[in-house]
Each structure stands twice: as structure tokens, then as C-alpha cells.
């Protein structure tokens, strides 16, 4: 059953939706850019949560600081990294020992940078990491990165650029490229869900 929860992050109250399914395995799902209308109700985020739910994971999605009912203001991607770590801690405090971290677009960028802070993530999944519009230069090896997906018409997460970077992130991570999909997956959410389902 989905319930509203409050996550504390650097003194800010963040609103989240938590669906308890399994006491041992769970996922934190992060949303696209707040300055462009991104929030936890984004359709791609909903698809990610849906597949994890179908796989029996407890799921936690939340609004970054300054979004929706979450306190604070946009943190230039730095404050949002603290929000991610707080969400991970929320799951850990619930007794969950296997934690996935899944992000879409800006959420994937934030997750990649938050991972460098020794967060206890077992597996990370990226949907359309925005390598064409945001700086990933400081992101190096991510051993927990297992799966990346983007579209071949995605100008924000160009497939060729993602393919090059994934070799430094984790050469063993799987990359899927959805033919015809752009950054927003309009008309391609079913294909995205099929890809996610095969790799979770």
C-alpha cells in the first residue's frame, strides 16, 4: 500500500511516496530536472516505479527540495545529492538491506554524483543520463551501475555519447538503445518498461 512519507534532508522536509512490498529489498527512484517541470509524478518515473513494484521491491519516490510539497529551494544539483542520500538512509532505516538507485535524466545525474559519497547502493540504473546537457566529467567508476537505457532520438542523452562514457563508468554495465524514442519516451513507455523489466 502506497503511503505518504516525510524524508528529512539537511533540515528540509521532503515529500515522498513509499510502497512497502519487501522488507529486505527496495529502490529509490529520482525524477527529472525541477527547473523544467520535473517531479515524482513524471511518467517515466511512474514507469520505473511500476516495474520495480511488479518485481516485488519496496519503492520510494520523492520530490527534490523545492519541488511540490518539499521544503527548500533548488540546490543546483548539490543539495539534491544530499536529498538522494537521505532517501537511501530512509530505506536503510526501514531495515532494507538491498537498495537499488534508479534515476531518470537529471535524477540519473544527481544519483551518479551522490554515489561518490560511499552510499550503500547495491545496484544503480540510469534512464537517459543527460550527458548531452550536464557535466559528467567528475563521475568515474561506478561499480554498482548495472544498466543504462536511452533512445536513439534522444538529444539530451545521445546514445553515442552514453556508449562512450559507460566504458569508464562500468564497462560491464548493459546498455539498451530504444529505436525511435526521444528523451521523453512519448509513445515508447511500453518499450521502456519491457527493457527495465528484463534488467531488474
Protein Blocks (a to p, Z undefined) as FASTA:
>chain_A
ZZdddddeehiacddddddfbfkbccddddddfknopafkbfklmmmmmmmmmnopacdd
dddehiajbgcjdeehmmmmmmmmmmmmmmmmnopabdcdddehjlmmmmmmmmmnopac
fbdcdehiafklpccklpccdfklmbdcddfkbfklgfklmmmmmmmmommbccdddehi
afkogoilmmmmmmmmmmZZ
